[in-house]
Every structure is written in C-alpha cells, then in structure tokens.
Amino acid sequence: MAHSSWESKNKFLYPYNRYYGKVKPENLIFNANLQEFAQKISFITNLETGGKLSPEEAYNQIEALWEQLKNSKKKLRIGMDDYS
C-alpha cells in the first residue's frame, strides 16, 4: 500500500522512534512526551537560526517546554523508586 503525500510529510515532520526501554505505561507516555519535546526544540532552534524567532523568544519557549517535560516526569513518577 502506497503512502499518501500527507502521510509521508507527517512522518517527516513528526518522526516517532520505537521505544526499546522497560515497557510500562508511564515509560511509554514519558517517551512520547520526550520525543515531542525534542521535535519542538528542533523547530524552535531552526526558527531562531533562520531569524524567525529572537534568541530571547526561543529561550522562553524552550524554558516553557522544559517545565512541561519536568512536570510530566513528576506526574508519571519517572525515576522514583517503586517502594515509595
């Protein structure tokens, strides 16, 4: 089955890599969040490099994304031992 142009473009713009870590729901969710974070950082970096975003705006956007990722990690209890 051939991929449509839209599907090809979507896969190019939003690549998703297979997860090979310990399979737990919270790990899979965090991995998806982490991949989305990385993709958005790449977009912001390219926009700043191309002069479409100021360095200050790029920094502010990245800082906000970082806070979202940290909150995701905390809510999913990633890295906390299983005994607490």
TIFI-845724 format. One record per atom (N, C-alpha, C, CB): residue number from 0; atom name; x, y, z negated. Coordinates in nm, 2 decimals. Glycine has a CB too. Layout:
N
{n = NUM&atom = CA&u = X&v = Y&w = Z};
...
//
This chain:
84
{n = 0&atom = N&u = 0.08&v = -0.12&w = 0.00};
{n = 0&atom = CA&u = 0.00&v = 0.00&w = 0.00};
{n = 0&atom = C&u = 0.09&v = 0.12&w = 0.00};
{n = 0&atom = CB&u = -0.10&v = 0.00&w = -0.12};
{n = 1&atom = N&u = 0.07&v = 0.21&w = 0.09};
{n = 1&atom = CA&u = 0.15&v = 0.33&w = 0.10};
{n = 1&atom = C&u = 0.10&v = 0.44&w = 0.00};
{n = 1&atom = CB&u = 0.13&v = 0.39&w = 0.25};
{n = 2&atom = N&u = 0.20&v = 0.51&w = -0.05};
{n = 2&atom = CA&u = 0.17&v = 0.62&w = -0.15};
{n = 2&atom = C&u = 0.13&v = 0.74&w = -0.07};
{n = 2&atom = CB&u = 0.29&v = 0.65&w = -0.24};
{n = 3&atom = N&u = 0.03&v = 0.81&w = -0.13};
{n = 3&atom = CA&u = -0.01&v = 0.94&w = -0.07};
{n = 3&atom = C&u = 0.10&v = 1.04&w = -0.09};
{n = 3&atom = CB&u = -0.15&v = 0.98&w = -0.12};
{n = 4&atom = N&u = 0.09&v = 1.15&w = -0.02};
{n = 4&atom = CA&u = 0.18&v = 1.26&w = -0.04};
{n = 4&atom = C&u = 0.17&v = 1.32&w = -0.18};
{n = 4&atom = CB&u = 0.15&v = 1.37&w = 0.07};
{n = 5&atom = N&u = 0.04&v = 1.33&w = -0.23};
{n = 5&atom = CA&u = 0.02&v = 1.38&w = -0.36};
{n = 5&atom = C&u = 0.09&v = 1.29&w = -0.47};
{n = 5&atom = CB&u = -0.13&v = 1.39&w = -0.39};
{n = 6&atom = N&u = 0.07&v = 1.16&w = -0.45};
{n = 6&atom = CA&u = 0.14&v = 1.06&w = -0.55};
{n = 6&atom = C&u = 0.29&v = 1.08&w = -0.55};
{n = 6&atom = CB&u = 0.09&v = 0.92&w = -0.52};
{n = 7&atom = N&u = 0.34&v = 1.09&w = -0.43};
{n = 7&atom = CA&u = 0.49&v = 1.10&w = -0.42};
{n = 7&atom = C&u = 0.54&v = 1.23&w = -0.48};
{n = 7&atom = CB&u = 0.53&v = 1.10&w = -0.27};
{n = 8&atom = N&u = 0.47&v = 1.34&w = -0.45};
{n = 8&atom = CA&u = 0.50&v = 1.47&w = -0.51};
{n = 8&atom = C&u = 0.49&v = 1.46&w = -0.66};
{n = 8&atom = CB&u = 0.42&v = 1.58&w = -0.45};
{n = 9&atom = N&u = 0.38&v = 1.40&w = -0.71};
{n = 9&atom = CA&u = 0.36&v = 1.39&w = -0.86};
{n = 9&atom = C&u = 0.47&v = 1.31&w = -0.92};
{n = 9&atom = CB&u = 0.22&v = 1.33&w = -0.88};
{n = 10&atom = N&u = 0.51&v = 1.20&w = -0.86};
{n = 10&atom = CA&u = 0.62&v = 1.12&w = -0.92};
{n = 10&atom = C&u = 0.75&v = 1.19&w = -0.92};
{n = 10&atom = CB&u = 0.64&v = 0.99&w = -0.84};
{n = 11&atom = N&u = 0.77&v = 1.28&w = -0.81};
{n = 11&atom = CA&u = 0.90&v = 1.35&w = -0.81};
{n = 11&atom = C&u = 0.90&v = 1.46&w = -0.92};
{n = 11&atom = CB&u = 0.91&v = 1.42&w = -0.67};
{n = 12&atom = N&u = 0.79&v = 1.53&w = -0.93};
{n = 12&atom = CA&u = 0.78&v = 1.64&w = -1.03};
{n = 12&atom = C&u = 0.77&v = 1.60&w = -1.17};
{n = 12&atom = CB&u = 0.66&v = 1.73&w = -1.00};
{n = 13&atom = N&u = 0.71&v = 1.48&w = -1.19};
{n = 13&atom = CA&u = 0.69&v = 1.43&w = -1.33};
{n = 13&atom = C&u = 0.73&v = 1.29&w = -1.34};
{n = 13&atom = CB&u = 0.54&v = 1.45&w = -1.37};
{n = 14&atom = N&u = 0.86&v = 1.26&w = -1.33};
{n = 14&atom = CA&u = 0.91&v = 1.13&w = -1.33};
{n = 14&atom = C&u = 0.89&v = 1.07&w = -1.47};
{n = 14&atom = CB&u = 1.06&v = 1.12&w = -1.30};
{n = 15&atom = N&u = 0.86&v = 0.94&w = -1.48};
{n = 15&atom = CA&u = 0.84&v = 0.87&w = -1.61};
{n = 15&atom = C&u = 0.93&v = 0.75&w = -1.60};
{n = 15&atom = CB&u = 0.69&v = 0.84&w = -1.63};
{n = 16&atom = N&u = 1.02&v = 0.74&w = -1.70};
{n = 16&atom = CA&u = 1.11&v = 0.63&w = -1.71};
{n = 16&atom = C&u = 1.05&v = 0.52&w = -1.80};
{n = 16&atom = CB&u = 1.25&v = 0.67&w = -1.75};
{n = 17&atom = N&u = 1.07&v = 0.40&w = -1.77};
{n = 17&atom = CA&u = 1.03&v = 0.28&w = -1.85};
{n = 17&atom = C&u = 1.09&v = 0.29&w = -1.99};
{n = 17&atom = CB&u = 1.06&v = 0.15&w = -1.78};
{n = 18&atom = N&u = 1.02&v = 0.25&w = -2.09};
{n = 18&atom = CA&u = 1.07&v = 0.26&w = -2.23};
{n = 18&atom = C&u = 1.12&v = 0.12&w = -2.26};
{n = 18&atom = CB&u = 0.96&v = 0.30&w = -2.33};
{n = 19&atom = N&u = 1.25&v = 0.11&w = -2.31};
{n = 19&atom = CA&u = 1.31&v = -0.02&w = -2.35};
{n = 19&atom = C&u = 1.34&v = -0.03&w = -2.50};
{n = 19&atom = CB&u = 1.44&v = -0.03&w = -2.27};
{n = 20&atom = N&u = 1.29&v = 0.06&w = -2.58};
{n = 20&atom = CA&u = 1.31&v = 0.06&w = -2.72};
{n = 20&atom = C&u = 1.22&v = -0.04&w = -2.79};
{n = 20&atom = CB&u = 1.30&v = 0.20&w = -2.78};
{n = 21&atom = N&u = 1.22&v = -0.03&w = -2.92};
{n = 21&atom = CA&u = 1.13&v = -0.11&w = -3.00};
{n = 21&atom = C&u = 0.98&v = -0.07&w = -2.97};
{n = 21&atom = CB&u = 1.16&v = -0.10&w = -3.16};
{n = 22&atom = N&u = 0.90&v = -0.17&w = -2.93};
{n = 22&atom = CA&u = 0.77&v = -0.14&w = -2.89};
{n = 22&atom = C&u = 0.68&v = -0.13&w = -3.01};
{n = 22&atom = CB&u = 0.72&v = -0.25&w = -2.79};
{n = 23&atom = N&u = 0.64&v = -0.01&w = -3.04};
{n = 23&atom = CA&u = 0.55&v = 0.03&w = -3.15};
{n = 23&atom = C&u = 0.47&v = 0.14&w = -3.09};
{n = 23&atom = CB&u = 0.62&v = 0.06&w = -3.29};
{n = 24&atom = N&u = 0.34&v = 0.15&w = -3.12};
{n = 24&atom = CA&u = 0.26&v = 0.26&w = -3.06};
{n = 24&atom = C&u = 0.32&v = 0.40&w = -3.09};
{n = 24&atom = CB&u = 0.12&v = 0.26&w = -3.12};
{n = 25&atom = N&u = 0.37&v = 0.43&w = -3.21};
{n = 25&atom = CA&u = 0.43&v = 0.56&w = -3.23};
{n = 25&atom = C&u = 0.56&v = 0.58&w = -3.15};
{n = 25&atom = CB&u = 0.46&v = 0.57&w = -3.38};
{n = 26&atom = N&u = 0.63&v = 0.48&w = -3.13};
{n = 26&atom = CA&u = 0.75&v = 0.50&w = -3.05};
{n = 26&atom = C&u = 0.72&v = 0.53&w = -2.90};
{n = 26&atom = CB&u = 0.84&v = 0.37&w = -3.06};
{n = 27&atom = N&u = 0.62&v = 0.46&w = -2.85};
{n = 27&atom = CA&u = 0.57&v = 0.48&w = -2.71};
{n = 27&atom = C&u = 0.52&v = 0.62&w = -2.70};
{n = 27&atom = CB&u = 0.47&v = 0.38&w = -2.67};
{n = 28&atom = N&u = 0.44&v = 0.67&w = -2.79};
{n = 28&atom = CA&u = 0.39&v = 0.81&w = -2.79};
{n = 28&atom = C&u = 0.50&v = 0.91&w = -2.80};
{n = 28&atom = CB&u = 0.29&v = 0.83&w = -2.90};
{n = 29&atom = N&u = 0.60&v = 0.89&w = -2.89};
{n = 29&atom = CA&u = 0.71&v = 0.98&w = -2.90};
{n = 29&atom = C&u = 0.79&v = 0.98&w = -2.77};
{n = 29&atom = CB&u = 0.79&v = 0.95&w = -3.02};
{n = 30&atom = N&u = 0.81&v = 0.87&w = -2.72};
{n = 30&atom = CA&u = 0.89&v = 0.86&w = -2.59};
{n = 30&atom = C&u = 0.82&v = 0.94&w = -2.48};
{n = 30&atom = CB&u = 0.91&v = 0.71&w = -2.55};
{n = 31&atom = N&u = 0.69&v = 0.93&w = -2.47};
{n = 31&atom = CA&u = 0.62&v = 1.01&w = -2.37};
{n = 31&atom = C&u = 0.64&v = 1.16&w = -2.40};
{n = 31&atom = CB&u = 0.47&v = 0.97&w = -2.37};
{n = 32&atom = N&u = 0.63&v = 1.19&w = -2.53};
{n = 32&atom = CA&u = 0.64&v = 1.33&w = -2.57};
{n = 32&atom = C&u = 0.79&v = 1.38&w = -2.53};
{n = 32&atom = CB&u = 0.61&v = 1.35&w = -2.72};
{n = 33&atom = N&u = 0.88&v = 1.30&w = -2.56};
{n = 33&atom = CA&u = 1.02&v = 1.33&w = -2.54};
{n = 33&atom = C&u = 1.05&v = 1.35&w = -2.39};
{n = 33&atom = CB&u = 1.11&v = 1.22&w = -2.59};
{n = 34&atom = N&u = 0.99&v = 1.26&w = -2.30};
{n = 34&atom = CA&u = 1.01&v = 1.27&w = -2.16};
{n = 34&atom = C&u = 0.95&v = 1.40&w = -2.11};
{n = 34&atom = CB&u = 0.96&v = 1.15&w = -2.09};
{n = 35&atom = N&u = 0.83&v = 1.43&w = -2.16};
{n = 35&atom = CA&u = 0.76&v = 1.56&w = -2.12};
{n = 35&atom = C&u = 0.84&v = 1.68&w = -2.16};
{n = 35&atom = CB&u = 0.62&v = 1.56&w = -2.18};
{n = 36&atom = N&u = 0.90&v = 1.67&w = -2.28};
{n = 36&atom = CA&u = 0.99&v = 1.78&w = -2.33};
{n = 36&atom = C&u = 1.10&v = 1.80&w = -2.24};
{n = 36&atom = CB&u = 1.04&v = 1.75&w = -2.48};
{n = 37&atom = N&u = 1.17&v = 1.69&w = -2.20};
{n = 37&atom = CA&u = 1.29&v = 1.70&w = -2.11};
{n = 37&atom = C&u = 1.25&v = 1.76&w = -1.98};
{n = 37&atom = CB&u = 1.35&v = 1.57&w = -2.09};
{n = 38&atom = N&u = 1.13&v = 1.72&w = -1.92};
{n = 38&atom = CA&u = 1.09&v = 1.77&w = -1.80};
{n = 38&atom = C&u = 1.06&v = 1.92&w = -1.80};
{n = 38&atom = CB&u = 0.96&v = 1.70&w = -1.75};
{n = 39&atom = N&u = 0.99&v = 1.96&w = -1.91};
{n = 39&atom = CA&u = 0.96&v = 2.11&w = -1.92};
{n = 39&atom = C&u = 1.09&v = 2.19&w = -1.94};
{n = 39&atom = CB&u = 0.87&v = 2.13&w = -2.04};
{n = 40&atom = N&u = 1.19&v = 2.14&w = -2.02};
{n = 40&atom = CA&u = 1.32&v = 2.21&w = -2.04};
{n = 40&atom = C&u = 1.38&v = 2.22&w = -1.90};
{n = 40&atom = CB&u = 1.41&v = 2.13&w = -2.13};
{n = 41&atom = N&u = 1.38&v = 2.12&w = -1.82};
{n = 41&atom = CA&u = 1.44&v = 2.13&w = -1.69};
{n = 41&atom = C&u = 1.37&v = 2.24&w = -1.60};
{n = 41&atom = CB&u = 1.43&v = 2.00&w = -1.61};
{n = 42&atom = N&u = 1.24&v = 2.25&w = -1.61};
{n = 42&atom = CA&u = 1.17&v = 2.35&w = -1.53};
{n = 42&atom = C&u = 1.21&v = 2.49&w = -1.58};
{n = 42&atom = CB&u = 1.01&v = 2.33&w = -1.55};
{n = 43&atom = N&u = 1.21&v = 2.51&w = -1.71};
{n = 43&atom = CA&u = 1.24&v = 2.64&w = -1.77};
{n = 43&atom = C&u = 1.38&v = 2.68&w = -1.74};
{n = 43&atom = CB&u = 1.23&v = 2.63&w = -1.93};
{n = 44&atom = N&u = 1.47&v = 2.58&w = -1.74};
{n = 44&atom = CA&u = 1.61&v = 2.61&w = -1.71};
{n = 44&atom = C&u = 1.63&v = 2.65&w = -1.56};
{n = 44&atom = CB&u = 1.70&v = 2.49&w = -1.73};
{n = 45&atom = N&u = 1.56&v = 2.58&w = -1.48};
{n = 45&atom = CA&u = 1.56&v = 2.62&w = -1.33};
{n = 45&atom = C&u = 1.50&v = 2.76&w = -1.31};
{n = 45&atom = CB&u = 1.49&v = 2.51&w = -1.25};
{n = 46&atom = N&u = 1.39&v = 2.79&w = -1.38};
{n = 46&atom = CA&u = 1.33&v = 2.92&w = -1.36};
{n = 46&atom = C&u = 1.42&v = 3.03&w = -1.41};
{n = 46&atom = CB&u = 1.19&v = 2.93&w = -1.43};
{n = 47&atom = N&u = 1.49&v = 3.01&w = -1.52};
{n = 47&atom = CA&u = 1.58&v = 3.11&w = -1.57};
{n = 47&atom = C&u = 1.70&v = 3.12&w = -1.48};
{n = 47&atom = CB&u = 1.63&v = 3.07&w = -1.72};
{n = 48&atom = N&u = 1.75&v = 3.01&w = -1.43};
{n = 48&atom = CA&u = 1.87&v = 3.02&w = -1.34};
{n = 48&atom = C&u = 1.83&v = 3.09&w = -1.21};
{n = 48&atom = CB&u = 1.91&v = 2.88&w = -1.31};
{n = 49&atom = N&u = 1.71&v = 3.07&w = -1.17};
{n = 49&atom = CA&u = 1.66&v = 3.14&w = -1.04};
{n = 49&atom = C&u = 1.61&v = 3.28&w = -1.06};
{n = 49&atom = CB&u = 1.55&v = 3.06&w = -0.98};
{n = 50&atom = N&u = 1.62&v = 3.33&w = -1.19};
{n = 50&atom = CA&u = 1.58&v = 3.47&w = -1.21};
{n = 50&atom = C&u = 1.43&v = 3.49&w = -1.23};
{n = 50&atom = CB&u = 1.63&v = 3.55&w = -1.10};
{n = 51&atom = N&u = 1.36&v = 3.38&w = -1.24};
{n = 51&atom = CA&u = 1.21&v = 3.40&w = -1.26};
{n = 51&atom = C&u = 1.17&v = 3.41&w = -1.40};
{n = 51&atom = CB&u = 1.14&v = 3.28&w = -1.20};
{n = 52&atom = N&u = 1.26&v = 3.38&w = -1.49};
{n = 52&atom = CA&u = 1.24&v = 3.40&w = -1.64};
{n = 52&atom = C&u = 1.36&v = 3.47&w = -1.70};
{n = 52&atom = CB&u = 1.22&v = 3.26&w = -1.71};
{n = 53&atom = N&u = 1.34&v = 3.56&w = -1.79};
{n = 53&atom = CA&u = 1.46&v = 3.62&w = -1.86};
{n = 53&atom = C&u = 1.52&v = 3.51&w = -1.95};
{n = 53&atom = CB&u = 1.42&v = 3.75&w = -1.93};
{n = 54&atom = N&u = 1.65&v = 3.53&w = -1.99};
{n = 54&atom = CA&u = 1.71&v = 3.44&w = -2.09};
{n = 54&atom = C&u = 1.63&v = 3.44&w = -2.22};
{n = 54&atom = CB&u = 1.85&v = 3.48&w = -2.11};
{n = 55&atom = N&u = 1.58&v = 3.55&w = -2.26};
{n = 55&atom = CA&u = 1.50&v = 3.56&w = -2.38};
{n = 55&atom = C&u = 1.37&v = 3.48&w = -2.38};
{n = 55&atom = CB&u = 1.47&v = 3.71&w = -2.42};
{n = 56&atom = N&u = 1.30&v = 3.49&w = -2.26};
{n = 56&atom = CA&u = 1.17&v = 3.42&w = -2.25};
{n = 56&atom = C&u = 1.20&v = 3.27&w = -2.24};
{n = 56&atom = CB&u = 1.10&v = 3.47&w = -2.12};
{n = 57&atom = N&u = 1.31&v = 3.23&w = -2.17};
{n = 57&atom = CA&u = 1.34&v = 3.09&w = -2.16};
{n = 57&atom = C&u = 1.37&v = 3.04&w = -2.30};
{n = 57&atom = CB&u = 1.47&v = 3.07&w = -2.06};
{n = 58&atom = N&u = 1.45&v = 3.11&w = -2.37};
{n = 58&atom = CA&u = 1.48&v = 3.07&w = -2.51};
{n = 58&atom = C&u = 1.36&v = 3.05&w = -2.59};
{n = 58&atom = CB&u = 1.58&v = 3.17&w = -2.58};
{n = 59&atom = N&u = 1.27&v = 3.15&w = -2.58};
{n = 59&atom = CA&u = 1.15&v = 3.14&w = -2.66};
{n = 59&atom = C&u = 1.06&v = 3.02&w = -2.63};
{n = 59&atom = CB&u = 1.07&v = 3.27&w = -2.65};
{n = 60&atom = N&u = 1.05&v = 3.00&w = -2.50};
{n = 60&atom = CA&u = 0.97&v = 2.88&w = -2.45};
{n = 60&atom = C&u = 1.03&v = 2.75&w = -2.50};
{n = 60&atom = CB&u = 0.96&v = 2.88&w = -2.30};
{n = 61&atom = N&u = 1.17&v = 2.74&w = -2.49};
{n = 61&atom = CA&u = 1.24&v = 2.62&w = -2.53};
{n = 61&atom = C&u = 1.22&v = 2.60&w = -2.68};
{n = 61&atom = CB&u = 1.38&v = 2.62&w = -2.49};
{n = 62&atom = N&u = 1.23&v = 2.71&w = -2.76};
{n = 62&atom = CA&u = 1.22&v = 2.70&w = -2.90};
{n = 62&atom = C&u = 1.08&v = 2.65&w = -2.94};
{n = 62&atom = CB&u = 1.24&v = 2.84&w = -2.97};
{n = 63&atom = N&u = 0.98&v = 2.70&w = -2.87};
{n = 63&atom = CA&u = 0.84&v = 2.65&w = -2.90};
{n = 63&atom = C&u = 0.82&v = 2.51&w = -2.86};
{n = 63&atom = CB&u = 0.74&v = 2.74&w = -2.81};
{n = 64&atom = N&u = 0.88&v = 2.46&w = -2.75};
{n = 64&atom = CA&u = 0.87&v = 2.32&w = -2.71};
{n = 64&atom = C&u = 0.94&v = 2.24&w = -2.82};
{n = 64&atom = CB&u = 0.93&v = 2.30&w = -2.58};
{n = 65&atom = N&u = 1.06&v = 2.28&w = -2.87};
{n = 65&atom = CA&u = 1.13&v = 2.21&w = -2.97};
{n = 65&atom = C&u = 1.05&v = 2.19&w = -3.10};
{n = 65&atom = CB&u = 1.27&v = 2.29&w = -3.00};
{n = 66&atom = N&u = 0.98&v = 2.30&w = -3.14};
{n = 66&atom = CA&u = 0.89&v = 2.29&w = -3.26};
{n = 66&atom = C&u = 0.78&v = 2.19&w = -3.23};
{n = 66&atom = CB&u = 0.83&v = 2.43&w = -3.29};
{n = 67&atom = N&u = 0.72&v = 2.19&w = -3.11};
{n = 67&atom = CA&u = 0.62&v = 2.09&w = -3.08};
{n = 67&atom = C&u = 0.68&v = 1.95&w = -3.09};
{n = 67&atom = CB&u = 0.56&v = 2.11&w = -2.94};
{n = 68&atom = N&u = 0.80&v = 1.92&w = -3.04};
{n = 68&atom = CA&u = 0.86&v = 1.79&w = -3.04};
{n = 68&atom = C&u = 0.89&v = 1.75&w = -3.19};
{n = 68&atom = CB&u = 0.98&v = 1.79&w = -2.96};
{n = 69&atom = N&u = 0.94&v = 1.84&w = -3.27};
{n = 69&atom = CA&u = 0.97&v = 1.81&w = -3.41};
{n = 69&atom = C&u = 0.84&v = 1.78&w = -3.48};
{n = 69&atom = CB&u = 1.04&v = 1.93&w = -3.48};
{n = 70&atom = N&u = 0.73&v = 1.85&w = -3.46};
{n = 70&atom = CA&u = 0.60&v = 1.82&w = -3.52};
{n = 70&atom = C&u = 0.55&v = 1.69&w = -3.48};
{n = 70&atom = CB&u = 0.50&v = 1.93&w = -3.49};
{n = 71&atom = N&u = 0.57&v = 1.65&w = -3.35};
{n = 71&atom = CA&u = 0.53&v = 1.52&w = -3.30};
{n = 71&atom = C&u = 0.60&v = 1.41&w = -3.38};
{n = 71&atom = CB&u = 0.55&v = 1.51&w = -3.15};
{n = 72&atom = N&u = 0.73&v = 1.43&w = -3.39};
{n = 72&atom = CA&u = 0.81&v = 1.33&w = -3.46};
{n = 72&atom = C&u = 0.77&v = 1.31&w = -3.61};
{n = 72&atom = CB&u = 0.96&v = 1.37&w = -3.46};
{n = 73&atom = N&u = 0.74&v = 1.42&w = -3.67};
{n = 73&atom = CA&u = 0.70&v = 1.42&w = -3.81};
{n = 73&atom = C&u = 0.56&v = 1.35&w = -3.82};
{n = 73&atom = CB&u = 0.69&v = 1.56&w = -3.87};
{n = 74&atom = N&u = 0.47&v = 1.39&w = -3.74};
{n = 74&atom = CA&u = 0.33&v = 1.33&w = -3.74};
{n = 74&atom = C&u = 0.33&v = 1.18&w = -3.71};
{n = 74&atom = CB&u = 0.24&v = 1.40&w = -3.65};
{n = 75&atom = N&u = 0.42&v = 1.14&w = -3.62};
{n = 75&atom = CA&u = 0.43&v = 1.00&w = -3.59};
{n = 75&atom = C&u = 0.52&v = 0.92&w = -3.69};
{n = 75&atom = CB&u = 0.48&v = 0.98&w = -3.45};
{n = 76&atom = N&u = 0.58&v = 0.99&w = -3.78};
{n = 76&atom = CA&u = 0.67&v = 0.93&w = -3.88};
{n = 76&atom = C&u = 0.78&v = 0.86&w = -3.82};
{n = 76&atom = CB&u = 0.58&v = 0.84&w = -3.97};
{n = 77&atom = N&u = 0.84&v = 0.91&w = -3.71};
{n = 77&atom = CA&u = 0.95&v = 0.85&w = -3.64};
{n = 77&atom = C&u = 1.08&v = 0.88&w = -3.73};
{n = 77&atom = CB&u = 0.97&v = 0.91&w = -3.50};
{n = 78&atom = N&u = 1.15&v = 0.77&w = -3.76};
{n = 78&atom = CA&u = 1.27&v = 0.78&w = -3.83};
{n = 78&atom = C&u = 1.25&v = 0.77&w = -3.98};
{n = 78&atom = CB&u = 1.34&v = 0.91&w = -3.81};
{n = 79&atom = N&u = 1.13&v = 0.76&w = -4.03};
{n = 79&atom = CA&u = 1.11&v = 0.74&w = -4.17};
{n = 79&atom = C&u = 1.11&v = 0.59&w = -4.19};
{n = 79&atom = CB&u = 0.97&v = 0.80&w = -4.22};
{n = 80&atom = N&u = 1.16&v = 0.55&w = -4.31};
{n = 80&atom = CA&u = 1.17&v = 0.41&w = -4.33};
{n = 80&atom = C&u = 1.03&v = 0.35&w = -4.35};
{n = 80&atom = CB&u = 1.25&v = 0.38&w = -4.46};
{n = 81&atom = N&u = 1.01&v = 0.22&w = -4.33};
{n = 81&atom = CA&u = 0.88&v = 0.15&w = -4.34};
{n = 81&atom = C&u = 0.83&v = 0.13&w = -4.48};
{n = 81&atom = CB&u = 0.89&v = 0.02&w = -4.26};
{n = 82&atom = N&u = 0.91&v = 0.17&w = -4.58};
{n = 82&atom = CA&u = 0.87&v = 0.14&w = -4.72};
{n = 82&atom = C&u = 0.81&v = 0.26&w = -4.79};
{n = 82&atom = CB&u = 1.00&v = 0.10&w = -4.79};
{n = 83&atom = N&u = 0.81&v = 0.38&w = -4.72};
{n = 83&atom = CA&u = 0.75&v = 0.50&w = -4.79};
{n = 83&atom = C&u = 0.61&v = 0.51&w = -4.76};
{n = 83&atom = CB&u = 0.83&v = 0.62&w = -4.75};
//
